[in-house]
Amino acid sequence: MKRVIDISMIALILFTIVSLISAGATPMKSINDQEPQSFVTVKGKVVDNETRDPLIFATVAIKGTNIATVSNLDGDFILKISEKLDNPYLEVMYIGYKNKEIPLINLSTGNDENIIELRQATIPIEEVVVKPVTPEEILEAVIRNVGNNYPENPNLMTGFYRETIKKNRNYVSIAEAVIEVFKAPYNNEFRFDATRVYKGRKNVEVEKIDTVLFRLQGGPVTTLQLDVIKNPWSILTFDAMDTYNYNLENIIVIDEKPHYVVEFHQRENVDIPLFLGKFYIDIETYAITEAEFSFNLEDKASAASIFVRKKPLGMTVTPEVANYRVRYREQDGQYYFAYARAEVEFKVNWKRKLFNKTYVTMSEIAITDRTEEEVVKFASRERIRKGDIFTEQLSAFADPDFWGDYNVIEPDQSIESAINKLNRKLKWNERWNR
């Protein structure tokens, strides 16, 4: 049962907490400059066609290519597309909705926003062959079919990574980068992924009085561990299944295909904190195409000891929320890692101080391109390691053209606006405390 209880592999994210930190912002040089390419930019918002509610984390891709991104918490997206593509189509996908394909020529480019409306998909019962299986049998089939559904060859992926830390309602740290990911095959026992920074930027602003800063260890390395197919130890092995109860909750449509929705939560007699959540499983192939799950935080003390690596004396740290999401994109019968997100909320209390503070940390990776050609492992000196503090690997803000033609996730709030807001708040605090 050792692997079942090795929850540190996926409890994600390990934190170091330090007090009284300040950081400057200095210009950064890119790691590897390339000649700019000719591309067009498409901005948009994905919404429900009836309610007009934004659809969060929708997949937005160029059909027939590896180019993709996701919509943000407001349903917004931005996608940069090479002008060399011949008659490209934008394809938008979301859980429980019909896919939508739009010729790029029909969309506004530049700064104009396109509203993409999706319709909910219904599944006529006569079109679904409901197999007489239990949720446990479905999960067993998922495990047995990993070799058929996920790549046997290594991939070199380009991605966008962002991590933010908010203190109460204000950002205190924002870092984002274009990264390269060596994605090892899924059929190899020594299948370790690796990542390195291609370009990056950050800003860290901390009040000078009575402040702490969470520092996320590993950055994209730890967020990649949300790939539950690659890292199944505590959640998706035959041994791990003995620690969970399962329920077949529903059948829904994803990417025009019916999926089982299997809900899981740890059994009452299991005394270590594990997970609860949902798997979305293709009925035909038994491939997990998406998973959303949370860490069981009923035992606050145990959970805190897992998440927090180091903290100052006199501080109590209580985890309140730990939510995770991972998504795979199907291409030519194989399912490729496409997106992962971790969001963890803590309450921090100091002895002899009246008010608690709330910190929310978020890290996410969106794969925006990939190739299986001429894939070579990264040199050891180039890799980000699990113990690294990601923000310490980057210099500060770059110029406005920093990202070039690389695809990113449209910010929920622009990084510049967030930091400007922080700077105004800091100046106000300084005047107040004089």
Residue pairs with C-beta under 8 A, 6 or more apart in sequence:
1 239
3 233
3 234
3 237
3 239
3 240
4 233
4 234
4 237
4 239
4 240
4 242
4 243
5 234
5 272
6 233
6 234
7 234
7 272
7 273
7 274
7 306
8 14
8 306
9 225
9 231
9 233
9 234
10 225
10 226
10 228
10 231
10 233
10 234
10 235
11 295
11 306
11 307
11 322
12 222
12 223
12 225
12 226
12 324
12 342
12 344
13 216
13 217
13 218
13 222
13 223
13 307
13 342
13 344
13 361
13 363
14 216
14 217
14 218
14 222
14 307
14 308
14 309
14 386
15 214
15 215
15 216
15 217
15 307
15 308
15 309
15 361
16 214
16 215
16 217
16 309
16 310
16 311
16 389
17 212
17 213
17 214
17 215
17 308
17 310
17 311
17 312
17 315
17 317
17 348
18 212
18 213
18 215
18 310
18 312
19 211
19 212
19 213
19 312
20 208
20 211
21 204
21 206
21 211
21 212
21 213
22 206
22 208
23 203
23 204
23 205
23 206
24 396
25 203
25 204
25 396
25 397
26 395
26 396
27 395
27 396
27 397
27 398
27 399
28 200
28 201
28 394
28 395
28 396
28 397
28 398
29 395
30 198
30 199
30 398
30 402
31 197
31 198
31 199
31 200
32 198
32 199
34 404
36 404
36 405
37 82
37 404
37 405
38 82
38 83
38 84
39 80
39 81
39 82
39 83
39 405
40 80
40 81
40 83
40 104
40 109
40 110
41 78
41 79
41 80
41 81
41 109
41 110
42 78
42 79
42 80
42 81
42 90
42 104
42 107
42 108
42 109
42 114
43 76
43 77
43 78
43 79
43 110
43 111
43 112
43 113
43 114
43 410
44 60
44 76
44 77
44 107
44 113
44 114
44 115
44 116
45 54
45 71
45 74
45 75
45 76
45 77
45 113
45 114
45 115
45 116
46 54
46 55
46 58
46 60
46 71
46 75
46 77
46 92
46 94
46 116
46 118
47 53
47 54
47 55
47 75
47 115
47 116
47 117
47 118
48 55
48 97
48 117
48 118
48 120
49 117
49 118
49 119
50 120
53 75
54 71
54 73
54 74
54 75
54 76
55 71
55 75
55 94
55 97
55 118
56 71
56 72
56 73
56 74
56 75
57 70
57 71
57 325
57 327
57 339
57 341
58 70
58 71
58 75
58 77
58 92
58 93
58 94
58 118
59 68
59 70
59 92
59 93
59 94
59 327
59 329
59 338
59 339
60 68
60 69
60 70
60 71
60 77
60 79
60 90
60 91
60 92
60 116
61 67
61 68
61 69
61 90
61 91
61 92
61 93
61 329
62 68
62 79
62 81
62 85
62 88
62 89
62 90
62 91
62 104
63 88
63 89
63 90
63 91
63 101
64 89
65 85
65 88
66 331
66 369
66 370
66 371
67 79
67 81
67 368
67 369
67 407
68 329
68 338
68 366
68 367
68 368
68 369
68 407
69 77
69 78
69 79
69 160
69 366
69 368
69 407
69 408
69 409
70 77
70 327
70 339
70 366
70 409
71 77
71 410
72 409
72 410
72 411
72 412
73 412
74 412
76 113
76 410
77 409
77 410
78 407
78 408
78 409
78 410
79 90
79 407
80 405
80 406
80 407
81 88
81 104
82 405
85 104
87 103
87 104
87 105
88 103
88 104
89 101
89 102
89 103
89 104
90 101
90 102
90 103
90 104
90 107
90 116
91 99
91 100
91 101
92 99
92 100
92 101
92 102
92 116
92 118
93 99
93 254
93 255
94 118
95 252
95 254
95 280
95 290
96 120
96 121
96 252
96 253
96 254
97 118
97 119
97 120
97 121
97 253
98 118
98 119
98 120
98 121
98 253
98 256
99 255
99 256
100 116
100 117
100 118
102 116
107 114
108 114
121 252
121 253
121 256
122 253
123 251
123 252
123 253
123 258
127 258
128 251
128 258
128 283
129 283
130 251
131 283
133 141
134 246
134 248
135 246
135 247
135 248
135 260
135 262
135 263
135 264
136 241
136 246
138 248
138 260
138 262
138 281
138 286
139 236
139 241
139 246
139 262
139 279
140 238
140 241
141 286
142 236
142 279
142 281
142 286
142 287
142 288
143 232
143 236
143 237
143 238
144 286
145 285
145 286
145 287
146 186
146 187
146 229
147 186
147 187
148 285
149 285
149 286
149 287
149 334
149 335
150 186
150 187
150 229
150 287
150 328
150 334
150 335
150 336
151 183
151 185
151 186
151 334
151 336
151 372
152 185
152 186
152 187
153 185
153 372
153 375
154 182
154 183
154 184
154 185
154 372
154 375
154 377
155 181
155 182
155 183
155 336
155 370
155 371
155 372
155 375
156 180
156 181
156 182
156 183
156 370
156 371
156 372
156 374
156 375
156 376
157 180
157 181
157 182
157 183
157 337
157 367
157 369
157 370
158 178
158 179
158 180
158 181
158 198
158 367
158 368
158 369
158 370
158 406
159 178
159 179
159 180
159 181
159 220
159 365
159 366
159 367
159 368
160 176
160 177
160 178
160 179
160 365
160 366
160 368
160 406
160 407
160 408
160 409
161 176
161 177
161 178
161 179
161 219
161 220
161 223
161 363
161 364
161 365
162 174
162 175
162 176
162 177
162 362
162 363
162 364
162 408
162 409
163 173
163 174
163 175
163 176
163 216
163 219
163 361
163 362
163 363
163 364
163 390
163 391
164 171
164 173
164 174
164 175
164 361
164 362
164 363
165 171
165 172
165 173
165 174
165 213
165 214
165 216
165 359
165 360
165 361
165 362
166 172
166 359
166 360
166 361
167 211
167 357
167 358
167 359
168 357
168 358
170 421
170 422
170 425
171 205
171 418
171 419
171 421
171 422
172 204
172 205
172 206
172 211
172 213
172 422
173 202
173 203
173 204
173 205
173 213
173 214
173 391
174 202
174 203
174 415
174 418
174 419
175 200
175 201
175 202
175 203
175 219
175 390
175 391
175 394
176 200
176 201
176 202
176 408
176 415
177 197
177 198
177 199
177 200
177 201
177 220
177 394
178 197
178 198
178 199
178 200
178 403
178 406
178 408
179 195
179 196
179 197
179 198
179 200
179 220
179 365
180 195
180 196
180 198
180 378
181 193
181 194
181 195
181 220
181 224
181 365
181 367
182 193
182 194
182 195
182 375
182 377
182 378
183 193
183 336
183 337
183 370
184 190
184 191
184 192
184 193
184 194
184 230
185 191
186 229
186 230
191 230
193 224
193 227
193 230
194 377
194 378
194 383
195 220
195 221
195 224
195 378
195 383
195 384
196 378
196 382
196 383
196 384
197 384
197 393
197 394
199 398
199 402
199 403
199 406
200 393
200 394
200 395
201 394
201 395
201 396
201 397
201 398
201 402
201 415
202 391
202 394
202 395
202 396
202 397
203 396
203 397
203 415
203 419
204 213
204 391
205 419
205 422
205 423
205 426
206 213
207 426
207 429
208 430
209 429
209 433
210 353
212 312
212 315
212 348
212 357
214 346
214 359
214 361
215 389
215 391
216 222
216 361
216 363
216 389
216 390
216 391
217 309
217 386
217 387
217 388
217 389
218 384
218 385
218 386
218 387
218 388
218 390
219 363
219 384
219 388
219 389
219 390
219 393
220 363
220 365
220 384
220 390
221 384
221 385
221 386
221 388
222 342
222 363
222 386
223 340
223 341
223 342
223 363
223 364
223 365
224 230
224 337
224 340
224 365
225 231
226 324
226 325
226 326
226 340
226 341
226 342
227 326
227 337
227 340
228 235
228 236
228 288
228 291
228 326
229 236
229 288
229 328
229 335
229 337
230 337
232 240
233 240
234 240
234 274
234 275
235 274
235 275
235 293
236 288
243 266
243 267
243 270
243 274
244 264
244 265
244 266
244 267
244 274
245 264
245 265
245 266
245 267
246 262
246 263
246 264
247 262
247 263
247 264
248 260
248 261
248 262
248 263
249 261
249 262
249 263
249 278
250 260
250 261
251 258
251 259
251 260
251 261
251 283
252 258
252 259
252 261
252 280
253 259
254 280
254 282
254 289
254 290
255 289
255 330
257 282
257 283
257 284
258 282
258 283
258 284
259 280
259 281
259 282
259 283
259 289
260 279
260 280
260 281
260 283
261 278
261 279
261 280
261 281
262 278
262 279
262 281
263 277
263 278
264 275
264 276
264 277
264 278
264 279
264 293
265 275
265 276
265 277
265 296
266 273
266 274
266 275
266 276
266 296
272 302
273 295
273 296
273 297
273 298
273 299
273 302
273 303
273 306
274 295
274 296
275 293
275 294
275 295
275 296
276 293
276 294
276 296
277 291
277 292
277 293
277 294
277 324
278 291
278 292
278 293
279 288
279 290
279 291
280 288
280 289
280 290
280 291
281 287
281 288
281 289
282 288
282 289
282 330
285 333
287 328
287 330
287 335
288 328
288 335
289 327
289 328
289 330
289 335
290 325
290 326
290 327
290 328
291 324
291 325
291 326
292 323
292 324
292 325
293 323
293 324
293 325
294 321
294 322
294 323
294 324
295 303
295 319
295 322
295 324
296 303
297 303
297 319
297 320
297 321
297 322
300 318
300 319
303 319
303 322
304 317
304 318
304 319
307 317
307 319
307 322
307 344
307 346
308 317
311 317
314 350
314 351
315 348
315 349
315 350
315 351
316 348
316 349
316 350
316 351
317 346
317 347
317 348
318 346
318 347
318 348
318 349
319 344
319 345
319 346
320 345
320 346
320 347
320 358
321 343
321 344
321 345
322 342
322 343
322 344
322 345
323 342
323 343
323 344
324 340
324 341
324 342
324 343
325 339
325 340
325 341
326 337
326 339
326 340
326 341
327 338
327 339
327 340
328 335
328 336
328 337
328 338
329 335
329 336
329 338
329 367
330 336
336 367
336 370
337 367
338 366
338 367
339 364
339 365
339 366
339 367
340 364
340 365
341 362
341 363
341 364
341 365
342 361
342 362
342 363
342 364
343 360
343 361
343 362
344 360
344 361
344 362
345 358
345 359
345 360
345 361
346 358
346 359
346 360
346 361
347 356
347 357
347 358
347 359
348 356
348 357
348 358
348 359
349 356
349 357
364 409
366 407
366 408
366 409
368 406
368 407
368 408
369 407
384 390
384 393
411 418
